Structure formats: structure tokens, C-alpha cells
């Protein structure tokens, strides 16, 4: 992979405060980070509605499960720049948001075991919270990547990154489907395995 991501060849391509080696290392890490995120996305994105249906969700609750996180996404991104400044910078803001987003999958997977009533409402609440953490870090991440990736190579780099992440997401979506198929008689266990994989 490294042969394909050494994009920087001229000194003036490199941001002034970083060496060429540091930039190339950061870009490689971005590919790995994007791949890891795509594992989570592939395992979960298409399976929250089936998860809710195992809890006997109504049509209204399914609608809220979709719409409330989407509303929260916009609100979180609107508030993110001010929060990032208060926390002392982009990196200091991104890392806690990523950690909290990963940790919210723990209560999501534990809902069938901890909550015997109102399970769908707990799912909606935790998914809304998870989406808020995930979305809040996006503006800061985009700003950081804009500083890191020179203008003349952004198309090439993000094209490669998007191809990799799309493949990983699709592959793990099939993995999740396979787990559900194999454990048809025990959907709680199937979703537990899927969400543990999303957290990893």
C-alpha cells in the first residue's frame, strides 16, 4: 500500500510545520483510520432498523430512529467549531469525540440485556447520542485534512481513500448479513457480535 500513498515529491508540497515523512505517515494513518471507520459503518449502517424490529418497534419508532439522529447530525456539526475552540484545538476535540462515539455502541448492544421495557426508546436515545459524537468531529477532521493534504493532490488522495473505504464498508456489510443468517435463531447474540465488532 505504501507505494501508492507517497504522494508528496516536492518540498513545497509539504505544509510548513511538517516534514515530508510526517505528512506521508499522516496520510497512511488516514487510510487506516478510514478503513476502521468503514468496518463500523458496514457492520451497523443497514442493520439498525432490523435491530429495532427485534424489539418490536412500531412504524413511528422506526421513523424516529432515522430522523432524530439525522437532525442531531446537523445540530452537532453546527455547534462543533465553537466546541473545538473551547477544547483547545482540533486534535483535542476529535479524539474524545471518536472515543465517546465508539463507547456508545456498548449500551446499544446491551439494550436487550439491561432494559426489559421501552427498549426501542433507549435505542433511539443511544443512537442519537452516538450520531452526535460522530458528527461533531467531522468539521474539525475536515479542516485538519485540508491543512494536511496539498490542494494539487486532494483528488488523487481522497479518490484512493474513498475507494478503499467503500470496499471495506461493503465487505463488512456482507459479514454482518452472514452473522445474522448463521444465528437466525438467536438474533440477540448475532447483534451482540456485530456491535462488538463495530466497537473494536
C-alpha positions as CSV (number, residue, x, y, z in Angstrom):
1,X,0.0,0.0,0.0
2,X,2.8,2.4,0.8
3,X,3.8,2.6,-2.8
4,X,0.5,4.2,-3.6
5,X,0.4,6.8,-0.9
6,X,3.8,8.5,-1.1
7,X,2.1,11.4,-2.9
8,X,4.5,14.2,-1.9
9,X,7.6,14.6,-4.1
10,X,8.5,18.3,-3.9
11,X,9.4,20.2,-0.7
12,X,6.8,23.0,-1.5
13,X,4.0,20.3,-1.3
14,X,4.6,19.8,2.4
15,X,2.9,22.0,5.0
16,X,5.4,24.3,6.5
17,X,5.3,22.9,10.0
18,X,5.7,19.2,8.9
19,X,8.3,17.2,7.2
20,X,7.5,15.2,4.1
21,X,7.8,12.0,6.1
22,X,5.4,13.2,8.7
23,X,2.8,14.1,6.1
24,X,3.1,10.8,4.3
25,X,2.8,9.0,7.6
26,X,-0.3,11.0,8.5
27,X,-1.9,10.2,5.1
28,X,-1.2,6.5,5.6
29,X,-2.8,6.7,9.0
30,X,-5.8,8.4,7.5
31,X,-6.3,5.5,5.1
32,X,-6.1,3.0,8.1
33,X,-8.5,5.2,10.1
34,X,-10.9,5.5,7.3
35,X,-10.9,1.7,6.8
36,X,-11.5,1.1,10.5
37,X,-14.4,3.6,10.4
38,X,-15.8,1.8,7.4
39,X,-15.8,-1.5,9.3
40,X,-18.1,0.0,11.9
41,X,-20.2,1.6,9.2
42,X,-20.5,-1.7,7.2
43,X,-21.5,-3.7,10.3
44,X,-24.1,-1.2,11.5
45,X,-25.5,1.2,8.9
46,X,-28.0,-1.1,7.3
47,X,-28.9,-3.1,10.4
48,X,-30.3,-0.6,13.0
49,X,-33.8,-1.0,11.6
50,X,-33.7,-4.8,11.8
51,X,-32.3,-4.5,15.3
52,X,-35.2,-2.2,16.3
53,X,-37.6,-4.6,14.8
54,X,-36.4,-7.4,17.1
55,X,-37.5,-5.1,19.9
56,X,-41.0,-4.9,18.2
57,X,-40.5,-1.3,17.1
58,X,-43.5,0.4,15.6
59,X,-43.5,2.3,12.3
60,X,-43.5,5.6,14.2
61,X,-40.4,4.5,16.2
62,X,-38.6,3.4,13.1
63,X,-39.2,6.9,11.7
64,X,-37.8,8.5,14.8
65,X,-34.8,6.2,14.8
66,X,-34.0,7.5,11.3
67,X,-35.0,11.2,11.7
68,X,-33.7,12.1,15.2
69,X,-30.1,11.1,14.6
70,X,-30.2,13.0,11.2
71,X,-31.4,16.1,13.0
72,X,-28.7,15.7,15.7
73,X,-26.1,15.3,13.0
74,X,-26.8,18.8,11.6
75,X,-27.0,20.3,15.1
76,X,-23.8,18.7,16.2
77,X,-21.9,20.0,13.2
78,X,-23.3,23.5,13.7
79,X,-22.0,23.5,17.3
80,X,-18.7,21.7,16.6
81,X,-16.5,24.7,15.7
82,X,-17.2,26.6,18.9
83,X,-16.7,23.4,21.0
84,X,-13.5,22.7,19.2
85,X,-12.1,26.1,20.1
86,X,-13.1,25.7,23.7
87,X,-11.3,22.4,24.0
88,X,-8.1,23.9,22.8
89,X,-7.8,22.7,19.2
90,X,-8.9,20.3,16.6
91,X,-7.0,17.2,17.8
92,X,-8.0,17.7,21.4
93,X,-11.6,17.8,20.2
94,X,-11.6,15.0,17.7
95,X,-10.1,12.3,20.0
96,X,-12.7,12.5,22.8
97,X,-15.5,12.6,20.2
98,X,-14.2,9.5,18.5
99,X,-13.8,7.7,21.8
100,X,-17.2,8.6,23.0
101,X,-18.7,7.5,19.7
102,X,-17.1,4.1,20.0
103,X,-18.2,3.7,23.6
104,X,-21.8,4.4,22.8
105,X,-22.0,1.0,21.0
106,X,-21.7,-0.7,24.4
107,X,-25.0,0.4,25.8
108,X,-26.6,-0.1,22.3
109,X,-25.6,-3.8,22.3
110,X,-26.6,-4.2,25.9
111,X,-30.1,-2.9,25.5
112,X,-31.8,-6.4,25.2
113,X,-30.0,-7.5,28.4
114,X,-30.3,-4.4,30.6
115,X,-33.7,-2.9,29.6
116,X,-36.8,-5.0,29.7
117,X,-39.2,-2.2,28.8
118,X,-39.0,0.7,26.4
119,X,-36.1,-0.9,24.6
120,X,-36.8,0.9,21.3
121,X,-36.8,4.3,23.0
122,X,-33.5,3.5,24.6
123,X,-32.1,2.5,21.2
124,X,-33.3,5.8,19.7
125,X,-31.7,7.8,22.6
126,X,-28.4,6.0,22.3
127,X,-28.3,6.2,18.5
128,X,-29.0,9.9,18.7
129,X,-26.2,10.3,21.2
130,X,-23.8,8.2,19.1
131,X,-24.6,10.2,16.0
132,X,-23.9,13.5,17.8
133,X,-20.5,12.3,18.9
134,X,-19.7,11.0,15.4
135,X,-20.9,14.1,13.6
136,X,-19.4,16.7,15.9
137,X,-15.8,15.7,15.0
138,X,-16.4,15.9,11.2
139,X,-15.8,19.6,10.7
140,X,-12.6,19.6,12.7
141,X,-11.4,16.5,10.9
142,X,-12.2,18.1,7.5
143,X,-10.3,21.2,8.5
144,X,-7.3,19.2,9.6
145,X,-7.2,17.2,6.4
146,X,-7.5,20.3,4.3
147,X,-4.4,21.7,6.0
148,X,-2.6,18.4,5.7
149,X,-3.3,17.4,2.1
150,X,-2.0,19.9,-0.6
151,X,-4.6,21.2,-3.0
152,X,-3.0,19.6,-6.1
153,X,-3.2,16.1,-4.7
154,X,-6.5,16.1,-2.9
155,X,-8.4,14.5,-5.7
156,X,-5.9,11.7,-6.0
157,X,-5.7,11.1,-2.3
158,X,-9.4,11.2,-1.4
159,X,-10.2,9.2,-4.5
160,X,-8.0,6.4,-3.3
161,X,-9.3,6.8,0.3
162,X,-12.9,6.6,-0.9
163,X,-12.3,3.5,-3.0
164,X,-10.8,1.7,0.0
165,X,-13.4,2.7,2.5
166,X,-16.3,1.9,0.1
167,X,-14.9,-1.6,-0.4
168,X,-14.3,-2.2,3.3
169,X,-17.8,-1.0,4.2
170,X,-19.4,-3.2,1.6
171,X,-17.4,-6.2,2.6
172,X,-18.3,-5.9,6.3
173,X,-22.0,-5.3,5.4
174,X,-21.9,-8.8,3.9
175,X,-20.1,-10.1,7.1
176,X,-22.9,-8.7,9.2
177,X,-25.5,-10.3,7.0
178,X,-23.7,-13.6,7.2
179,X,-23.7,-13.4,11.0
180,X,-27.4,-12.7,11.1
181,X,-28.1,-15.6,8.7
182,X,-26.0,-18.0,10.7
183,X,-27.6,-17.0,14.0
184,X,-31.2,-16.7,12.8
185,X,-32.5,-18.3,15.9
186,X,-30.6,-16.1,18.3
187,X,-30.7,-12.5,17.0
188,X,-29.6,-11.0,20.3
189,X,-26.3,-12.9,20.1
190,X,-25.9,-12.0,16.4
191,X,-26.3,-8.3,17.0
192,X,-24.0,-8.5,20.1
193,X,-21.3,-10.0,17.9
194,X,-21.9,-7.3,15.2
195,X,-21.8,-4.4,17.6
196,X,-18.8,-5.7,19.4
197,X,-17.1,-5.8,16.0
198,X,-18.2,-2.2,15.4
199,X,-16.6,-1.1,18.7
200,X,-13.3,-2.9,18.1
